[in-house]
Amino acid sequence: MTDLKPEQNNLLANLPESVRERVFPHLESVSMPLGHILYESGTKLRNLYFPTTSIVSLIYVMNDGASAEIAVVGKEGALGISLFMGGETTPSRAVVQSAGYAFRLNASLLIDEFNLSGPLMHLLLRYTQALITQMSQTAVCNRHHTVHQQLCRWLLMSLDRLPSNELMMTQELIANMLGVRREGVTEAAGKLQRQGLILYNRGHITVLDRPGLEAQSCECYKVVKTEYDRLLPATLAV
């Protein structure tokens, strides 16, 4: 944890020095173990999280237990947007998809800074618009595209938020994220492996050919990435 720096989160990295001096002393580094639930549906949020080396999935869980990922958040963004949007709660669950670390900021401190209508507010609002685009495009993708295309999109979005081309993820967990049957993920992953695009072994996925993976993904990945690039500073592009 000694190497952890707030600047590893791209939102925090793009704050001017005057804002950093107010905010950074109040940031607390926290461990984000795999499967850890940051918040449940309907619970009042108390902190805004800025992932650095971790990835968190926003998941909607149905009454019958079925679930599907509606967005993924990593070093490009923040978790807990309901705090500054005025809602304080959300119907989704936030679960750590890839273990690592994050920085968190207490809700009251966040609101104080947000109400100054300065750089942090503008960054968070632009990020929120990009996140809404991701959620909307995910819904479209889940409805209209094949499991194979969805898996390619999901792998690419995860890769953008990790420092390497390797992911630790079981097929069962991927199926839960995508809201599809595990057999569909097994078939899609097997096809990608036979094509030499990925190497999969016991929950360890290595992407061998990213351009090839992008070529087989649907347009949803590019739509979301383009919107992040448009709305946020260059160093925030995911």
C-alpha positions in Angstrom: 0.0 0.0 0.0 3.0 2.3 0.3 2.9 3.0 -3.5 -0.7 4.0 -3.5 -1.3 7.6 -4.7 -4.6 9.4 -5.3 -3.3 10.3 -8.8 -3.7 6.7 -9.8 -7.4 7.6 -10.1 -7.8 9.7 -13.2 -10.5 12.0 -11.7 -8.3 12.8 -8.8 -5.3 13.2 -11.0 -7.0 15.9 -13.0 -7.9 18.1 -10.1 -5.9 21.4 -9.8 -3.4 21.9 -7.0 -5.8 24.2 -5.0 -8.4 21.5 -4.9 -5.9 18.7 -4.1 -4.8 20.6 -1.1 -8.3 20.6 0.3 -9.3 17.1 -0.7 -6.3 14.8 -0.6 -5.7 15.1 3.2 -9.1 13.6 3.7 -8.8 10.7 1.4 -8.5 7.3 3.0 -6.9 4.4 1.2 -8.9 1.2 1.5 -8.4 -2.4 0.4 -11.0 -3.8 -2.1 -11.0 -7.6 -1.9 -12.7 -9.6 -4.6 -16.4 -10.0 -4.0 -16.5 -7.2 -1.4 -19.8 -5.3 -1.5 -19.3 -1.6 -1.2 -23.0 -0.9 -0.8 -26.3 -2.7 -1.2 -29.5 -1.6 -3.0 -31.4 1.1 -1.0 -28.7 1.7 1.6 -27.7 5.3 2.4 -24.3 6.0 1.0 -21.7 7.4 3.3 -18.6 7.6 1.1 -17.5 8.3 -2.5 -15.0 5.8 -3.7 -12.2 6.5 -6.2 -10.8 3.1 -7.5 -7.1 3.0 -8.3 -6.1 -0.6 -8.9 -9.5 -2.2 -8.4 -12.6 -2.6 -10.6 -16.2 -2.5 -9.2 -19.3 -3.7 -10.9 -22.7 -2.0 -10.5 -25.2 -4.9 -10.5 -29.0 -5.0 -10.4 -30.4 -8.0 -8.6 -33.9 -9.2 -9.3 -36.3 -10.5 -6.7 -35.7 -14.1 -7.9 -31.9 -13.7 -7.4 -31.1 -13.2 -11.1 -28.6 -10.4 -11.7 -26.9 -8.4 -14.4 -24.1 -5.8 -14.5 -25.3 -2.3 -15.6 -21.9 -0.6 -15.4 -18.2 -1.1 -14.5 -16.1 1.4 -12.7 -12.4 1.5 -12.3 -9.5 4.0 -12.2 -11.4 6.3 -14.6 -14.2 7.1 -12.3 -15.9 7.1 -8.9 -18.6 5.1 -7.0 -21.4 6.7 -5.1 -22.7 9.4 -7.6 -26.0 9.4 -5.8 -24.4 11.4 -3.0 -23.9 14.5 -5.2 -26.9 13.9 -7.4 -29.1 14.3 -4.4 -30.5 10.8 -4.1 -28.2 9.3 -1.4 -29.3 5.8 -2.3 -29.4 3.6 -5.4 -31.2 0.5 -6.5 -28.0 -1.2 -7.6 -25.4 -3.2 -5.7 -21.6 -2.3 -6.0 -19.4 -5.4 -5.9 -15.6 -5.6 -6.4 -15.0 -7.4 -9.6 -11.2 -7.2 -9.6 -9.3 -6.9 -6.3 -7.1 -3.9 -5.6 -7.4 -0.6 -3.8 -9.3 2.6 -3.8 -9.5 6.0 -2.0 -12.7 7.0 -0.3 -14.0 10.4 0.7 -16.6 11.0 3.4 -19.9 12.1 2.1 -20.0 15.4 4.1 -16.6 16.4 2.8 -17.6 15.6 -0.7 -20.8 17.7 -0.5 -18.8 20.6 0.9 -16.4 20.6 -2.0 -19.1 19.9 -4.6 -21.2 22.9 -3.4 -18.2 25.2 -4.2 -19.2 24.6 -7.9 -15.6 24.2 -8.7 -13.4 21.8 -10.7 -14.4 18.7 -8.7 -18.1 19.3 -9.4 -17.5 19.8 -13.1 -15.4 16.6 -13.4 -17.9 14.5 -11.5 -20.8 15.8 -13.6 -19.1 15.0 -16.8 -18.1 11.6 -15.5 -21.7 11.0 -14.5 -22.8 11.7 -18.1 -20.3 9.2 -19.4 -21.4 6.7 -16.9 -25.0 7.1 -17.9 -23.9 6.5 -21.5 -22.3 3.2 -20.4 -25.4 2.1 -18.6 -27.6 2.9 -21.5 -25.4 1.2 -24.0 -25.1 -1.9 -21.8 -28.9 -2.2 -21.8 -28.9 -2.0 -25.6 -26.1 -4.5 -25.9 -27.7 -7.0 -23.6 -30.9 -6.8 -25.6 -29.6 -6.9 -29.2 -26.2 -8.4 -29.3 -24.9 -12.0 -29.0 -23.2 -13.4 -25.9 -20.0 -13.6 -28.0 -20.1 -9.8 -28.7 -21.1 -9.0 -25.1 -18.1 -11.0 -23.8 -15.7 -9.1 -26.1 -17.1 -5.8 -25.0 -16.9 -6.8 -21.3 -13.3 -8.0 -21.6 -12.2 -4.8 -23.4 -13.9 -2.6 -20.8 -12.2 -4.5 -18.0 -8.8 -4.4 -19.7 -9.1 -0.6 -20.0 -9.2 -0.4 -16.2 -6.3 -2.8 -15.5 -2.5 -2.3 -15.7 -2.0 -5.5 -17.6 -3.7 -7.8 -20.2 -4.7 -10.4 -17.6 -7.9 -10.8 -15.7 -8.8 -13.1 -12.8 -12.4 -14.1 -13.5 -14.4 -17.3 -13.6 -16.9 -18.1 -16.3 -19.6 -18.3 -13.7 -18.9 -14.8 -12.5 -18.8 -13.4 -16.0 -22.1 -15.1 -16.7 -23.6 -13.4 -13.6 -22.3 -10.1 -14.7 -23.7 -10.4 -18.2 -27.0 -11.9 -17.0 -26.6 -15.0 -19.3 -26.2 -18.7 -18.9 -22.8 -20.0 -18.0 -22.9 -22.4 -21.0 -23.1 -19.3 -23.3 -20.0 -17.8 -21.8 -18.2 -21.1 -22.0 -18.9 -21.4 -25.7 -18.0 -17.8 -26.4 -14.7 -18.0 -24.4 -13.8 -21.3 -26.1 -14.3 -19.7 -29.5 -12.1 -16.7 -28.6 -9.4 -19.1 -27.4 -9.5 -21.2 -30.5 -9.1 -18.1 -32.6 -6.0 -17.2 -30.5 -7.5 -14.0 -29.1 -7.4 -15.1 -25.4 -6.0 -17.8 -23.2 -8.3 -19.0 -20.5 -7.3 -21.4 -17.7 -9.1 -21.8 -14.3 -10.3 -18.3 -13.9 -7.3 -16.7 -15.4 -7.9 -14.8 -18.7 -5.0 -13.5 -20.8 -5.8 -11.3 -23.8 -3.4 -12.2 -26.6 -4.8 -10.2 -29.4 -6.6 -7.0 -28.4 -7.2 -5.6 -32.0 -8.7 -9.0 -32.8 -11.0 -8.7 -29.8 -12.0 -5.2 -30.8 -12.8 -6.4 -34.3 -15.3 -9.0 -32.9 -16.9 -6.7 -30.3 -20.1 -4.9 -31.2 -20.2 -1.1 -31.6 -21.2 -0.6 -28.0 -17.6 -0.7 -26.8 -16.6 2.1 -29.2 -19.7 4.2 -28.4 -18.9 4.2 -24.7 -15.2 4.8 -25.1 -15.8 7.7 -27.5 -18.1 9.4 -25.0 -15.5 9.1 -22.2 -12.9 10.5 -24.5 -15.2 13.4 -25.5 -16.4 14.3 -22.0 -13.3 13.9 -19.9 -9.7 15.2 -20.1 -7.3 13.2 -22.3 -5.7 11.4 -19.4 -9.1 10.2 -18.3 -9.8 8.4 -21.5 -10.6 4.7 -20.8 
